[in-house]
């Protein structure tokens, strides 16, 4: 049997921008993507701690060491600059693999940068 498990999590990042007139996606500082083992185009769940909104989109890399977290397209309506988000990706693995699998968990500082 295969199950869904948390693959990666970027915990408590601050929204730096919301671009409604964009095709879609979320732009994330590439340093955070590397630390969390998230790749360009990967499906990601966005959880907004400020308003409870949850949505799924795909990742595009932003400039390194920029701290950028920008929601693009329709997703921009679900956030405001300064909102706190949790970003989660999932993998599908066997139950046996899940017993020893360790997700990549990232806890950036208040400027969305690695410490």
N, C-alpha and C positions, 0 to 999 in steps of 0.2 A: 504494500500500500504506500502511496505517496501522500505527503502532507505539506501544507504551506507553513513555513517558519520565517521568523524575522531574519533577514540576511544582513541588513545594514540599518543603522539609525543615527541620524544627526539630531541631537537633543537640544531644544531651546535656542533656536537661532532667531534673529530679529529680521523682519521684513525690511529691506532697504529700498524697494521699489515695487510699483504695480503699473504695468504697461498694457492698458486695455487694447490699444490699436496695434496688436502683434499677433502673429499666427497662433501662438499658444505655447505652453510649456512653463517650466520653471528654470531660471538661470541660477546656478549655484557656483560659488567660488571653487575653482578646480582643485585647490589644496584640500578642501573639505571632501570633495568627491573621492580623491585618492585615499584619504585617511579612512573613509567609510566603505571603500571598495565598491563604489557606484560608478557605472560607465555611462557615457553619452548615449542618450536615447532610451535609457532604462526607465521602465514604469516606476513611478514613485507615488506614495500616498502622502498627502500634505494634511496635517492636523493643526488647526488654528486654536491655540489655547485661549485666545481672547474672546472668540465668538462661538466656538464649538464646531465650526465648519470643517468638513472633511471632503477632500477631493483627490482624484487621481489624475496625473498628467505624466509627461516624460521630461527627462533631464537634458538641459544643454549646459555646457561648461561656461563659467564666467572667468574673468581674469583672476590669476593666482594672487593670493594675499590681499584681495580686495574686500573680502567679507560680503560680497554681493549675494543677496537672496532676493530675486525679483520674480514675481508672478506675472505671467504674460497672458494675453488674450482674455477669454471669459473668466479664467481663474482669478484675474486681477480684481474682480468684483467681490471676491470672498475674503480679501485681506485689506488692511490699511497699513501704511508705512509705520513701523514700530511694533506691529503685532508679533507675538512670540509663536513660533512654529515648532512642531516635531515632524521630521521627515523620515519616512520608513520605506524600505524596500523589502520584498519577500522572495524567498526561493522555494522551489518544490523539490523535496528530497525524500528519501525513504525514511520510515520510522527508525530504522536501525542507524542510519546516518545522523538523524536528529539527536540521538542520545549523546553524541560526542561533538556535534557541530557547535561552534562559537561564533555568534554574529559579530560584525564590526560595529562598535559603538563609539560615537564621537561626541565629545562634550566641549564645544567651542566656548571661548570667553564672551563677554558682553558685546564685543565688536565683531562677532562671528569669525574669529580667527583662532587658529590652533595655538595652544600655549605650551 
